[in-house]
Amino acid sequence: MLGTGTNTFGKENQTFQGAINFDTTELQSAIALGYRLLDTAIYYRNEAVIGKAVKESGIPRGEFFITSKIPEKSEYNATDNVVRSSVQSSLDALNLGYIDLYLMHFPLEKDEDNLRVWRVLESFVDQGLIKSIGVSNFTINQLTYLIKHARIQPVLHQFQSYPGKLNADMIAFCQSHHIIPEAYHSLAKMSEENKKVLTSIGQPYGKTWGQVGLRFQLSMGMVVIPKSHNPLHQQENMNVFDFELTQEEVELISSLN
Ligand SMILES: NC(=O)c1ccc[n+]([C@@H]2O[C@H](COP(=O)([O-])OP(=O)(O)OC[C@H]3O[C@@H](n4cnc5c(N)ncnc54)[C@H](OP(=O)(O)O)[C@@H]3O)[C@@H](O)[C@H]2O)c1
């Protein structure tokens, strides 16, 4: 239900474009705090850093849940063989034997091409090298086509969602099709105005705006993957399972624009 994003981890200057420096400090603090779901991607260039941190932790690999993603650019998926080598590059870089969840990071232009990539991902599931497959940043129409034609159904959809921009239609669509909705940008994009509303809701519980936002998403059945370079924030983001929002608070947060 709760993992850590990693898109700036293991990089110089803690920036997305920063050179990979194999520094596992943030990953080690997250793992020490109890995070086991680690969300990476070929685009992040840091799959090898994630694999390194898992091994350094000394915790059995089976306790982790590793997500990675194949990009939508044709250099990563132009033919079935190219898709295979992209997935193989993730397996090699992570070097953890298998990948728990592999997502199409963005849809391709044509539904038929999404299905073509998907068929290759299905073959990796058949081989046991990927345990589950899903998508990210799809529209309802794109998902509908995939659901109709896929042999193995997508288990999860990762998309942008936060108080103020919930994407409620997508959450409902996923849940009605037994697809787990997973939020990204749970914290990063929230408006200052909405943070104030969440801050006041959190006061009686002794919780921050971020904790209220994450608790809200969890209570809607979403998986969340907040990312922080700050161990105090990492801890705060995990500390969201000891309070419940009231129905009125949930409705208020749902109504934010
Ligand atoms: N599928 C996709 O297309 C896609 C796109 C974007 C992201 N993602 C994934 O989703 C993950 C999360 O998204 P994200 O990293 O962009 O954004 P995020 O987790 O919503 O927010 C990260 C920002 O929030 C701050 N923060 C974290 N915890 C906080 C807290 N408790 N209080 C106050 N500020 C806090 C962080 O700063 P500090 O470091 O200072 O705490 C950082 O600036 C990514 O790392 C990536 O794995 C996927």
The ligand as an SDF file (V2000), in Angstrom:
LIG
                    3D

 48 52  0  0  0  0  0  0  0  0999 V2000
    4.6990    6.9920  -13.7900 N   0  0  0  0  0  0  0  0  0  0  0  0
    5.1030    8.2360  -13.9490 C   0  0  0  0  0  0  0  0  0  0  0  0
    5.0020    8.8240  -15.0390 O   0  0  0  0  0  0  0  0  0  0  0  0
    5.7120    8.9570  -12.7760 C   0  0  0  0  0  0  0  0  0  0  0  0
    5.8930   10.3540  -12.8490 C   0  0  0  0  0  0  0  0  0  0  0  0
    6.4470   10.9940  -11.7460 C   0  0  0  0  0  0  0  0  0  0  0  0
    6.7960   10.2640  -10.6270 C   0  0  0  0  0  0  0  0  0  0  0  0
    6.6530    8.9030  -10.5900 N   0  0  0  0  0  0  0  0  0  0  0  0
    7.0570    8.1100   -9.4150 C   0  0  0  0  0  0  0  0  0  0  0  0
    6.3760    8.6140   -8.2990 O   0  0  0  0  0  0  0  0  0  0  0  0
    7.3110    8.9500   -7.2740 C   0  0  0  0  0  0  0  0  0  0  0  0
    6.7420   10.0960   -6.4560 C   0  0  0  0  0  0  0  0  0  0  0  0
    6.6120   11.2480   -7.2460 O   0  0  0  0  0  0  0  0  0  0  0  0
    7.5370   12.5170   -7.0290 P   0  0  0  0  0  0  0  0  0  0  0  0
    8.8300   12.0500   -6.4900 O   0  0  0  0  0  0  0  0  0  0  0  0
    7.5860   13.2940   -8.2840 O   0  0  0  0  0  0  0  0  0  0  0  0
    6.6870   13.4080   -6.0400 O   0  0  0  0  0  0  0  0  0  0  0  0
    6.1110   13.2720   -4.5420 P   0  0  0  0  0  0  0  0  0  0  0  0
    6.5170   12.0290   -3.8660 O   0  0  0  0  0  0  0  0  0  0  0  0
    4.6860   13.6070   -4.6520 O   0  0  0  0  0  0  0  0  0  0  0  0
    6.8100   14.5260   -3.8420 O   0  0  0  0  0  0  0  0  0  0  0  0
    8.1670   14.6490   -3.6690 C   0  0  0  0  0  0  0  0  0  0  0  0
    8.4220   16.0200   -3.0700 C   0  0  0  0  0  0  0  0  0  0  0  0
    7.7080   16.1500   -1.8530 O   0  0  0  0  0  0  0  0  0  0  0  0
    8.6180   16.4780   -0.7950 C   0  0  0  0  0  0  0  0  0  0  0  0
    8.1690   15.7240    0.3840 N   0  0  0  0  0  0  0  0  0  0  0  0
    8.1870   14.3790    0.5700 C   0  0  0  0  0  0  0  0  0  0  0  0
    7.6860   14.0510    1.7680 N   0  0  0  0  0  0  0  0  0  0  0  0
    7.3280   15.2240    2.3600 C   0  0  0  0  0  0  0  0  0  0  0  0
    6.7510   15.5390    3.6090 C   0  0  0  0  0  0  0  0  0  0  0  0
    6.4430   14.5900    4.4890 N   0  0  0  0  0  0  0  0  0  0  0  0
    6.5210   16.8550    3.8870 N   0  0  0  0  0  0  0  0  0  0  0  0
    6.8330   17.8090    3.0000 C   0  0  0  0  0  0  0  0  0  0  0  0
    7.3890   17.5770    1.7940 N   0  0  0  0  0  0  0  0  0  0  0  0
    7.6290   16.2880    1.4780 C   0  0  0  0  0  0  0  0  0  0  0  0
    9.9730   16.0610   -1.2650 C   0  0  0  0  0  0  0  0  0  0  0  0
   10.9770   16.9030   -0.7270 O   0  0  0  0  0  0  0  0  0  0  0  0
   12.0810   16.3490    0.3260 P   0  0  0  0  0  0  0  0  0  0  0  0
   12.9640   15.4190   -0.4360 O   0  0  0  0  0  0  0  0  0  0  0  0
   12.7450   17.5900    0.7650 O   0  0  0  0  0  0  0  0  0  0  0  0
   11.3090   15.6750    1.4390 O   0  0  0  0  0  0  0  0  0  0  0  0
    9.8810   16.2650   -2.7790 C   0  0  0  0  0  0  0  0  0  0  0  0
   10.1560   17.6160   -3.1060 O   0  0  0  0  0  0  0  0  0  0  0  0
    8.5840    9.2760   -8.0620 C   0  0  0  0  0  0  0  0  0  0  0  0
    9.7350    9.2710   -7.2520 O   0  0  0  0  0  0  0  0  0  0  0  0
    8.5510    8.1880   -9.0970 C   0  0  0  0  0  0  0  0  0  0  0  0
    9.0330    6.9660   -8.5370 O   0  0  0  0  0  0  0  0  0  0  0  0
    6.0930    8.2540  -11.6560 C   0  0  0  0  0  0  0  0  0  0  0  0
  1  2  1  0
  2  3  2  0
  2  4  1  0
  4  5  1  0
  4 48  2  0
  5  6  2  0
  6  7  1  0
  7  8  2  0
  8  9  1  0
  8 48  1  0
  9 10  1  0
  9 46  1  0
 10 11  1  0
 11 12  1  0
 11 44  1  0
 12 13  1  0
 13 14  1  0
 14 15  2  0
 14 16  1  0
 14 17  1  0
 17 18  1  0
 18 19  2  0
 18 20  1  0
 18 21  1  0
 21 22  1  0
 22 23  1  0
 23 24  1  0
 23 42  1  0
 24 25  1  0
 25 26  1  0
 25 36  1  0
 26 27  1  0
 26 35  1  0
 27 28  2  0
 28 29  1  0
 29 30  1  0
 29 35  2  0
 30 31  1  0
 30 32  2  0
 32 33  1  0
 33 34  2  0
 34 35  1  0
 36 37  1  0
 36 42  1  0
 37 38  1  0
 38 39  2  0
 38 40  1  0
 38 41  1  0
 42 43  1  0
 44 45  1  0
 44 46  1  0
 46 47  1  0
M  CHG  2   8   1  16  -1
M  END
$$$$
